[in-house]
Amino acid sequence: MKSPPILRFVAYFSILIVAIVNSSCKKEDPGPPLAEQVTGEYIGTYYTIGTTTKITLPAVNAAGVTGISKLSVTRVSDEIVNAKVTFTTTDKTGKSVEGVTNYSNLALKRGTSSNIEGYQGTVKNLLLANGELSLSTPDIDPTKTTVFYGKKN
């Protein structure tokens, strides 16, 4: 028994509507590569040691030594970056000393709330959240873990 023409029309019309809707759905734009979003120079705003000590930068101690930091991120590939923290102390006479911590081949991934995270193995060393970059140097003793924070130039 053949289907009535109206049922065939409704069936074909339904298939046509579904095809049009599916083909016109806008795919979400993934945006620029993660490395491109993180790459750049950041001026240090503060750093933390453990969970209780926060030092705002630039910092000056009782001896008049000033401390500042700069965070740099360079692109290796779309999902890999190298990062560096440069901490510079300058005494009253103008003599400066730099300490550098390098992070090689940080694998980037999208975290929660559109944050970007960077890992060396399973250790998260980089976080970009709300325009603020943090680079951490974990320690087996959590009270000695240092995290530097900075804002893009």
N, C-alpha and C positions, 0 to 999 in steps of 0.2 A: 504494500500500500504506500502510495506516494504521500509526502507531507504537503499540506496545503501551501499555496504560494505565499501567503502572508507569513507563515512560520519560517519558511526559507528566507524570506526578506528580513525578518527580525533577526534570525541567526546570522546572516551575512552582515547586516548592519551592525550588530553587536561586536562581531569580530573586527570589523572596520574601525569602530570607535576604540576598542581596546588597543589595536595596533597604532592608531594615531596618538592616543594618550601615552603609550609606552615609548614611542619614538620622540615625543615632544618633551619628555621629562628631562629637566636640566640636571646634568651631572654636577656634583659639587666640585668646584675648582680647588685642587689641592694646594694652590699657592706656590710661592717660590720654594726651592729646595731648603731643607732645614738648615744646612750649612750656611746658605746665603743669608738666612734670617739671623744667625748668631754671629757671623763673622764681623769683626771690627775691633776698635779700641774703646775701652771703658775706663773711666776715671774712678778710682777707689773711693767709696763713700764711708765705709766702715769695715771692720772685721771682727769676728768673734773667736774666742778660744773656749772650747767646751760649750756648755750651755748657759754659763752665767756671766761671762766677761764679754762686754761689747765695747769696742774702741772706735770712736768716730774719727774720721780722717778729714783733713790733716790733724795729726796728734802731736802735741809737744809735751815732753816729760819735764821733770823738775830741773834737769841739767840743761834744758834748752835745746834738746835734740828733737828735730821735727821728723815725723814719719808720714810718708805718702805711699800710695800704691797705684799701679796701673795694671789692668787686665787686658790681655790681647788674645784674640781668637782668629786663627787663619784656617782657610778651607783646604782640605785635602781632596775631598770628593763631595758629592751631594749629601752624603750621610756621615761623613767623617771629618773631624776638625782636630787641629792641634791648638792647645791653649797655654798661656803663660801668665804667671803673676810675677810682677816686679815690685818688690818692696824696697823703697829708698829711704834711708835715714841721712839727715844732714845736721852736722853739729853747728855750734855758734860761729865757728871759723869758716864755715862754708864747705867743709870736707864732707863728701858724700860716700856712702857705702850702699851697694845694691845687693839684694838677695833675690834670686830667681828660682821659681818652681815651675817646671815644665810638665805638661800633660800631653802625651803623644797618643794619636789615633783614638780619640774619644768617639765612640759610636753613638750617633744621635738617634733619638726617637721622640715621638710626640707623647707627652705625658698627659696628666689630667688638666682640665681647664685650658687647653691649648698651650700649656707650658712645653718647653723643649728641654729634654734631659740628655746628658752625655755620660757615657759609661766607659770605664776601662775594665773589661771583663764584666763582673757583676757589681762593681763598685760605682755608685753614682758620684761623679766628681763635678759635673756642670749642671746648672739649672738656670734657664732664662724664663722668668715669670714677671709679667707686668712691666717689661722693659728693664728689669734689674737682673744682672748676671751675677751668679755666685759660683765660685770655684772652691772646692773643699779639698783639704788634705787630711783624710781620715787617719786616726791613730788607733792602735789597739786599746789604748786608754782613752775613752771618750772625752775625758776632761782636757785632753791635749789636742783634740781635733780642731783645726783652724779652718775658718771659712772666710774668704774675702768676697766682698760685695762691691759692685760698681754699676754706674749708669753710663750709657753710650755718650761719646763726645757729641 
